[in-house]
Amino acid sequence: MLIPSLRHRGPAPRRRPRAARALSVTVGLLALASTALAATPAPAADASGPPVPVSWRVDLSGTGADDVNVRYASGALRVRDGSVSPASLGRDRGYASAVLETHHVDRPVNRVAVDLDATVPDAAGVEVDVRGRAADGTWTEWRRAAAGAPAELPRDVVEVQARLTLWNAEGEPTAAVRGLTLTADDTGSAPEASAPATRAAAFSARVYATREGLVGHTTANGHVIQANDHFVALPSRRALSPAGSGQYSVQVCGPARCETAPVWDVGPWNTHDDHWNPSAQREQWKDLPQGLPEAQAAHEDGYNGGRDEFGRQVANPAGIDLADGTFYNVGLNDNGYVTVTYLWTEGGGDTRAFPTWGSDVSVRQQATTTSTGVATLPGPTTVRVRCQVHGEPVTYDGYSNDAWSYLPDYGGYVSNIFIDVADAWLPDVPTC
């Protein structure tokens, strides 16, 4: 994770004025094209009836960089090493995750059903999560889907992605997943996406934070923890970013300063406690108020008998784990409360909207042109900016700027040279 300078290096460089003609600006494009999967074409919908659902079978054989501890052999996905578990949970249970190829659908959908072909022994488990990407490039959270219980997405999407999570007890037979078929349709109930300028800003809550440490261990998205690392763990896979991605990030504000960090691990305590969501939308613990982690309620009020979802006695009220670099950077010397803003959500906090210019402008995981691309702005648009940092200088047509803005709708940074305002450093936008 880039550690941005908190002061400007020299006089503020000028931002390039808005072009008078259409320009194609490419600062390292993110390839958004999905690999073609074996799809079952949907028959043409009758104009007088509802749209016909579209189905496709997902390719399980193409394991890649976003996958964790999985192996594909004899026509099935399995846990590779039964001793591997997410670092933040520290449980003696085999864990594996496969982030599958994104599939483009030819019309907006908001509900995805799954048909799983798998053998699951008693000591093993398989979960299927689904998310979607809207036409504007923003991702929904992951939502669990099971036979007879489709994933309901909060808005219409034009791309669908599935993720398989496998568990097994060490030394016991692992689950074998032979096939996965997804069927998507439109319920007609998803709210229309509001313009970026009018959306509510991200939800914030005061949460007890613990230091994760565990250098050398592996996180739930496959990242090997480094000394002075910068990331967080949250107790739900709904907001787990793929490896190297900041698609789901938080702003953590401690005694000294704030830092924006990606969600790369699952924990502490729970794995289905998305406490940042409204009560009715929480995956578990729907009788708890928004912003209250189950571990805090268990520790302070004896909720659930004082235990987490695995039956363990909760020893502290932690709702977030911080990697060492993030922990000390925000000013913590011991575990304690911090203010966390969940930057992909809506419902609290503060953002400002700004116009952009240029086309094919990359949104990056960090404030550098060489970091992983997370989205592309295809043309002039309006973006919500949460905060800004000083990063790698970007030069275009003789103009240079080292300021970058964090866009919560995309989970990454864009160079301020492509923000269509007069100042290099955006007015009234705080430092990340």
Secondary structure, 3 states (H helix, E strand, C coil): CCCCECCCCCCCCCCCCCCCCCCCCCCCCCCCCCCCCCEECCCCCCCCCCCCCEEEECCCCCCCCCCECEEEECCEEEECCCCCCCCCCCCCCEEEEEECCCEEEEEEEEEEEEEEEEECCCCEEEEEEEEEECCCCCECCCEEEECCECEEEEEEEEEEEEEEEEEECCCCCCCEEEEEEEEEECCCCCCCCCCHHHCCCCEEEEEEEEECCCCCCECCCCCECCCCCCCEEECEHHHCCCCCCCCCEEEEECCCCEEEEEEEEECCCCCECCCCCCHHHCCCCCCCCCCCCHHHHHHHHCHHHHECCCCCECCCCCCEEECHHHHHHCCCCCCEEEEEEECCCCCCCCCEEEEECCCCEEEECCCCCCCCEEEEECCCCEEEECEEEEEEEEEECCEEEEEEEEECCCCEEEEHHHECCCCCCCCCCCEC
